Amino acid sequence: MLPRKPNNELILYLVLPCYNEEETLPYSAEILLRKLSCLIHEEGLISEKSRILFVDDGSKDRTWETITQLSNASPHQISGIHLAHNRGHQNALLAGLMYAKDRCDVTISMDADLQQDIHAIEQFLQAYQNGCEIVYGVRNSRSTDSFFKRATAGAYYSMLKWLGCSAARNAADYRLMSAVSLQALSEYSEVNLYLRGLIPMIGFQSGVVHFDVSKREHGTSKYTLSKMLKLAMDGITSFSVRPIRLVLGLGALIFTISMIMIILFIIDYFCGNTVPGWATLSCSIWFLGGVQLLSLGIIGEYVGRNYEETKKRPRYFIADTVGDEETR
């Protein structure tokens, strides 16, 4: 266990990625400022140098102007970084974590809408003081989600486990990471990010905190179905080649069945039992065509992602910052 600072010297950064959240931010900032004040002055769990860090993921509305106004109103408590263009939630989160890693002792990442229970922060900090370098936030239930989202999420996490990814079931991007674990995370250079699967690979001592999820108070969710599907595909293709091996196994199975059928057809031919079979021929063609297209699609996903990784393009650019004076 690495040595810990006394509570009142522990610098905490709350990292919140934002995309088109101008309606939500004033409310979220007010709630978090009260929480930060309570943690500093009433509970004595963190240092006065602790901050709220908003990460604007290239928003198209007035999100950055709102962050700037909030920082100017609370210059010693609110900071912000503005990405040059929209890079997606995972890259925005990573940008905030990498920005904070040299300025703090621990980070806690969460969503800007504050649907995640902020009263669990004390439990995160306690787990850190007990020796954990990473503490995962896991939802108690998915009662606030639709039936479709609950069903697909359950199936997805089961698939990830089967593929060998160690992401915790119902885990969120609500987690604590120490400066040590953030430094280790900075060594990973993946372009297609799935932090819920990548962070467990770091291997430091970890813990779990369970929390409840409430309904969004302001604005609407910007996490569309297409973004969720992309994140899901990143999770599948980033941590396992098992889908490609399944394609190989399926091809071997079909080849074996085909050889058996050819032998049976030859036997029927010599026995005089052959009958023209349009249905059999049509089904075989459609089946094999579908399998081939599916196999090419799976392989294509891996080839495409490998192509993106080999280009080694920067994952994000920070266009502007506010309230970013050094805190160490």
Residue, then its C-alpha position, 0 to 999 in steps of 0.5 A: m500500500l502506497p503512503r496516503k496524505p492526511n485527509n485535509e491535504l488530499i487534492l480531489y478533482l471531480v472530472l465531468p465530461c460535457y456535451n451540449e449541457e448548457e441547461t444542466l451545468p449551472y444546476s450541477a455546479e451548484i450541487l457540486l460546489r455545496k458537496l465540495s464545501c461539505l467535504i472540505h470544511e465539514e467532513g475534513l476529507i479533502s484539501e481546499k485545493s480540490r476542484i471541479l473539472f468540466v470537460d467540454d467535448g466540442s459542444k455546439d451550444r453554449t456549454w463552454e461559455t457556461i463553464t467559463q462563467l462558472s469558473n470566473a464566479s468560482p475561480h478557485q473551485i471550478s476549472g474547465i478544458h475545451l476540446a477542439h472538436n467532438r471526440g466522444h465521451q470516452n476521449a473527453l473523459l480521458a482528456g479530463l483524467m490526463y489533465a488532472k493527473d499531475r494536479c491532484d492526488v485522486t480523481i472521481s469521474m462522473d456524468a455532468d447530469l448528476q444522475q449518479d449519487i454524489h453522496a457515494i463520494e465519501q465511500f470512494l474516498q474511504a476505499y482509497q484511504n483503505g489502500c485502493e488505487i482504483v474504486y469502481g462505481v457499480r449501480n445498485s439497479r437499472s430501474t431508471d432505464s427502459f426495459f430495452k436498455r436493461a435487457t440489452a445491457g444485461a446481455y452485453y455484460s454477459m457477452l463481455k464476460w464470455l469474451g474475457c473482458s473484466a469490466a464489472r457488471n453494471a459498472a459506470d464511468y463513476r469511479l475513483m482513480s489515484a494519481v498512480s493509477l492515472q499515470a499507469l493509464s497514460e501508458y496505454s495508447e489505444v485510439n478506440l477507447y473502452l475505459r470500463g474494460l481498459i482500467p481493470m487491466i492496470g492491475f492495482q488494488s481496487g474496490v467497489v462502491h454501489f450507488d443509486v441512479s436518479k432521473r435527470e433533472h435538467g436537459t436530455s441525454k446526449y448519449t444516442l443509440s448510435k453512440m451506445l452501439k459504437l461504445a459496445m463495439d469498442g468494448i467487444t473488439s478491443f479486448s478479445v479476438r474470440p469473434i474472429r475465432l468463432v468465424l473460423g469455427l463456424g467456417a470449419l463446421i460448415f465445411t464439415i457439414s458440406m463434406i458430409m452432404i456431398i458424400l450423402f449426395i454421391i451415395d444417393y446418386f449411385c442408388g438412384n434416389t436423387v430428386p431435384g431440390w430447389a428449396t434445398l439449393s436455395c436455402s443453402i445458397w442464402f445460408l452460406g451467403g449470409v455466413q460469408l457476409l457476417s464473417l467478412g463484417i466481423i473481420g472488417e471491424y477488426v481490420g478497420r480498428n487496426y487501421e485506425e490504431t496504426k495511424k496513431r492520430p492524437r485522440y484529442f486536442i485541448a483548444d482552451t482552458v479556464g481556471d487552470e493554475e497549478t494546484r501543487 
